[in-house]
Amino acid sequence: MNSGVLSVKMWLCVFLLYSVLQESSGCTVERGLGDTITRSAGDSVELPCSCTQQTKVDPQTVQWGFKRKFTPGDYRADHSVFPEDSSQNPRYRGRVQILNQNKPGTVALIISHLTEEDEGAYLCGNNGKYNRAVFLQVSTGCAVLSDSERTFSRSSGESVLLPCPCPPDQHRINPDRVTWTTDQTAVSNDTESYRGRVWMFDQNHSRNFSLLISDLTKEDSGLYTCRADEKDVPYVSLEVTGQSVKSSYSFSTDRTAPA
């Protein structure tokens, strides 16, 4: 076998070895603060952790911890999240996963079935040392809206589920009870025009204040307020046409129904 063929084979072996090392490289986490991510109770969330190397990272080399109250510069965790210590944190059992994100050098911690107790700072690092914090807020009782307005369309005669929007700069409401009204009229089965057409969750148990209205008609158009203990009452504007149902969200203390 001539030297040229040996040289090509040698370089091929080196290239393959390099590729394997790149595919299974560890993660060096740079110290710093990540974003604050807000999700509703019951949802899932992906918490990203960035590595200094821009290659595909073995997610098993990254450790995650949790800290209820984060102080800048203090990256000591209250307890471990991944690898999971089931003897200390059974509440994470079956709810966490680790995966590579599409962006090179980034891995993510996925937590499903979120609860209020999951709110806090999540620390990522390696070699037993945490270097980066990502913050999670868990909203309860209301819907955190990423845009100031959203629109939903339904066919005429269908049902619509109206979430109770969170007040500005807040991500939860915890009143004793929430009531829905439109044009100063209670939206409940005790009101003749809504009898048998509205439904709400058991508020004492679910802390979900959404309103379901079925068999929509044009007369259901108006401004629906989700009244809690807040000064700025969130409202939902509902327009019912012969062809579709549209609902949009906004915030205002002026609760005059649109013309």
C-alpha positions as CSV (number, residue, x, y, z in Angstrom):
1,M,0.0,0.0,0.0
2,N,1.5,3.3,-1.0
3,S,2.1,6.2,1.3
4,G,-0.5,8.4,-0.3
5,V,-3.3,5.9,0.6
6,L,-2.0,5.6,4.1
7,S,-1.9,9.4,4.5
8,V,-5.6,9.7,3.3
9,K,-6.7,7.0,5.8
10,M,-4.8,8.7,8.6
11,W,-6.4,12.0,8.0
12,L,-9.8,10.3,7.7
13,C,-9.3,8.7,11.1
14,V,-8.3,12.0,12.6
15,F,-11.4,13.7,11.1
16,L,-13.7,11.0,12.4
17,L,-12.2,11.2,15.9
18,Y,-12.5,15.0,15.9
19,S,-16.2,14.7,14.9
20,V,-16.9,12.3,17.7
21,L,-15.3,14.5,20.2
22,Q,-17.2,17.5,18.9
23,E,-20.5,15.6,19.1
24,S,-20.0,14.5,22.7
25,S,-18.2,17.6,24.0
26,G,-19.0,18.9,27.5
27,C,-20.4,22.3,28.3
28,T,-18.5,25.2,29.8
29,V,-21.1,27.6,31.2
30,E,-20.3,31.3,31.4
31,R,-21.4,33.1,34.5
32,G,-24.3,35.5,34.0
33,L,-28.0,36.1,34.2
34,G,-30.5,34.8,31.6
35,D,-34.0,35.9,30.8
36,T,-37.2,35.8,32.9
37,I,-39.7,33.4,31.4
38,T,-43.4,33.4,32.4
39,R,-45.7,30.4,32.0
40,S,-49.1,29.5,33.4
41,A,-49.6,26.8,36.0
42,G,-50.0,23.5,34.3
43,D,-48.0,24.5,31.3
44,S,-44.5,23.2,30.3
45,V,-41.4,25.4,29.9
46,E,-37.9,25.2,28.2
47,L,-35.2,27.0,30.2
48,P,-32.1,27.5,28.1
49,C,-28.5,27.3,29.2
50,S,-25.7,28.7,26.9
51,C,-22.3,27.1,26.7
52,T,-19.1,29.0,25.6
53,Q,-18.4,26.5,22.8
54,Q,-20.6,26.7,19.8
55,T,-20.8,23.0,19.1
56,K,-23.3,20.3,19.8
57,V,-23.2,19.7,23.5
58,D,-23.8,16.5,25.5
59,P,-26.7,17.6,27.7
60,Q,-25.8,15.1,30.3
61,T,-22.7,17.2,31.2
62,V,-24.9,20.1,32.4
63,Q,-26.3,20.2,36.0
64,W,-29.3,22.2,37.0
65,G,-30.2,23.5,40.5
66,F,-33.1,25.5,41.9
67,K,-32.9,28.6,44.2
68,R,-36.2,30.1,45.5
69,K,-34.8,33.6,46.2
70,F,-31.8,34.6,44.0
71,T,-29.2,37.1,45.2
72,P,-26.9,38.5,42.5
73,G,-23.5,36.8,42.7
74,D,-24.8,33.9,44.9
75,Y,-25.1,30.8,42.6
76,R,-25.5,28.3,45.4
77,A,-28.6,26.1,44.8
78,D,-31.2,25.2,47.4
79,H,-31.4,21.7,45.8
80,S,-30.6,19.8,42.6
81,V,-33.1,19.5,39.8
82,F,-30.9,17.6,37.3
83,P,-29.4,15.1,37.8
84,E,-32.5,14.5,39.9
85,D,-32.1,13.6,43.6
86,S,-35.4,11.8,44.1
87,S,-34.8,11.3,47.8
88,Q,-34.7,15.0,48.3
89,N,-37.0,16.3,45.5
90,P,-39.8,13.9,44.6
91,R,-41.8,16.7,43.2
92,Y,-39.6,16.8,40.1
93,R,-40.1,13.1,39.4
94,G,-41.2,12.5,35.9
95,R,-41.5,16.2,35.1
96,V,-38.0,17.1,33.9
97,Q,-36.1,16.4,30.7
98,I,-32.8,17.7,29.2
99,L,-32.3,18.2,25.5
100,N,-30.1,20.0,22.9
101,Q,-31.7,23.0,21.3
102,N,-31.3,23.7,17.6
103,K,-28.9,26.6,18.4
104,P,-25.3,25.2,18.8
105,G,-23.9,25.5,22.3
106,T,-27.3,25.6,24.0
107,V,-29.1,23.0,26.1
108,A,-32.4,23.3,27.8
109,L,-34.2,22.0,30.9
110,I,-37.8,21.1,30.2
111,I,-40.2,21.2,33.2
112,S,-43.8,20.0,32.6
113,H,-47.0,20.4,34.7
114,L,-45.8,23.6,36.3
115,T,-47.0,24.7,39.8
116,E,-46.5,27.8,41.8
117,E,-43.8,26.0,43.8
118,D,-41.7,25.9,40.6
119,E,-41.3,29.6,40.5
120,G,-37.8,30.8,41.2
121,A,-34.2,30.9,39.7
122,Y,-32.9,27.9,37.9
123,L,-29.1,27.6,37.9
124,C,-27.1,25.7,35.3
125,G,-23.4,24.7,35.3
126,N,-21.0,21.8,35.3
127,N,-18.4,20.0,37.4
128,G,-20.5,20.7,40.5
129,K,-20.5,24.4,40.1
130,Y,-23.4,26.6,38.9
131,N,-22.6,29.7,36.8
132,R,-25.8,30.9,35.2
133,A,-29.3,31.8,36.4
134,V,-32.6,31.7,34.4
135,F,-35.7,32.9,36.1
136,L,-39.2,31.4,35.9
137,Q,-42.5,33.0,36.9
138,V,-45.6,30.8,37.1
139,S,-48.8,32.7,36.7
140,T,-52.0,31.5,38.4
141,G,-55.6,32.5,38.0
142,C,-55.1,34.6,34.9
143,A,-53.6,34.5,31.4
144,V,-50.3,36.3,30.8
145,L,-50.5,37.8,27.3
146,S,-47.4,38.4,25.2
147,D,-49.2,40.9,23.0
148,S,-51.5,43.7,23.9
149,E,-54.2,42.3,21.7
150,R,-55.2,38.8,20.4
151,T,-58.0,37.7,18.2
152,F,-59.7,34.3,18.0
153,S,-62.2,33.2,15.3
154,R,-64.9,30.6,15.7
155,S,-67.9,29.5,13.5
156,S,-71.3,31.0,14.4
157,G,-73.1,29.1,17.1
158,E,-69.9,27.6,18.6
159,S,-68.4,28.1,22.0
160,V,-65.6,30.5,23.1
161,L,-63.3,30.2,26.1
162,L,-62.3,33.7,27.4
163,P,-59.2,33.7,29.6
164,C,-59.0,36.2,32.4
165,P,-56.1,38.4,31.4
166,C,-53.5,39.3,34.1
167,P,-53.4,43.0,35.2
168,P,-50.5,45.0,33.8
169,D,-47.1,44.1,35.3
170,Q,-48.6,41.2,37.2
171,H,-48.6,37.5,36.6
172,R,-51.1,36.2,39.1
173,I,-54.3,37.0,40.8
174,N,-55.4,35.3,44.0
175,P,-58.7,36.9,45.1
176,D,-61.3,34.9,47.0
177,R,-63.4,34.8,43.9
178,V,-63.6,36.3,40.4
179,T,-66.8,37.4,38.7
180,W,-67.5,38.1,35.0
181,T,-69.8,40.9,33.9
182,T,-70.8,42.6,30.7
183,D,-72.5,46.0,30.6
184,Q,-72.9,45.7,34.4
185,T,-74.8,42.4,33.9
186,A,-73.5,39.2,35.6
187,V,-72.4,36.6,33.2
188,S,-73.7,33.4,34.9
189,N,-76.4,30.8,34.7
190,D,-78.5,32.9,37.0
191,T,-78.9,35.5,34.3
192,E,-81.7,34.7,31.9
193,S,-79.8,35.5,28.7
194,Y,-76.9,33.2,29.7
195,R,-78.8,30.4,31.5
196,G,-77.4,27.0,30.5
197,R,-74.7,28.5,28.3
198,V,-71.8,29.5,30.6
199,W,-69.3,27.4,32.6
200,M,-66.4,28.2,34.8
201,F,-63.8,26.0,36.6
202,D,-64.0,25.2,40.3
203,Q,-62.1,28.4,41.3
204,N,-61.2,27.1,44.8
205,H,-59.3,24.2,43.5
206,S,-58.1,25.1,40.0
207,R,-57.4,28.8,40.3
208,N,-58.5,29.0,36.7
209,F,-60.8,32.0,36.1
210,S,-61.6,31.4,32.4
211,L,-65.1,31.8,31.1
212,L,-66.8,29.4,28.6
213,I,-69.8,30.7,26.7
214,S,-71.6,28.3,24.3
215,D,-74.2,28.8,21.6
216,L,-73.0,32.3,20.9
217,T,-75.3,34.9,19.3
218,K,-74.9,38.5,18.1
219,E,-76.4,39.6,21.4
220,D,-73.4,38.2,23.2
221,S,-71.2,41.0,21.7
222,G,-69.8,43.4,24.2
223,L,-67.1,44.1,26.8
224,Y,-66.6,41.3,29.3
225,T,-64.8,42.2,32.5
226,C,-63.0,39.6,34.7
227,R,-63.4,41.3,38.0
228,A,-60.9,40.5,40.8
229,D,-59.3,42.6,43.6
230,E,-57.1,44.7,41.2
231,K,-57.6,48.4,40.6
232,D,-57.2,48.0,36.8
233,V,-59.9,45.5,35.8
234,P,-58.9,43.4,32.9
235,Y,-61.5,43.0,30.2
236,V,-62.1,40.9,27.0
237,S,-63.8,42.4,24.0
238,L,-66.1,39.9,22.3
239,E,-67.6,40.5,18.9
240,V,-70.1,37.9,17.5
241,T,-71.0,38.0,13.9
242,G,-73.2,35.8,11.7
243,Q,-70.1,34.0,10.4
244,S,-67.5,34.0,13.1
245,V,-66.7,34.8,16.7
246,K,-63.8,37.2,17.4
247,S,-62.4,38.0,20.8
248,S,-59.6,40.5,21.6
249,Y,-57.8,41.4,24.8
250,S,-56.8,44.7,26.2
251,F,-56.6,46.6,29.5
252,S,-58.5,49.7,30.5
253,T,-60.5,51.2,33.4
254,D,-63.0,52.4,30.8
255,R,-65.5,49.5,30.5
256,T,-67.9,51.1,28.1
257,A,-69.0,48.5,25.5
258,P,-67.9,49.2,21.9
259,A,-70.5,50.4,19.5
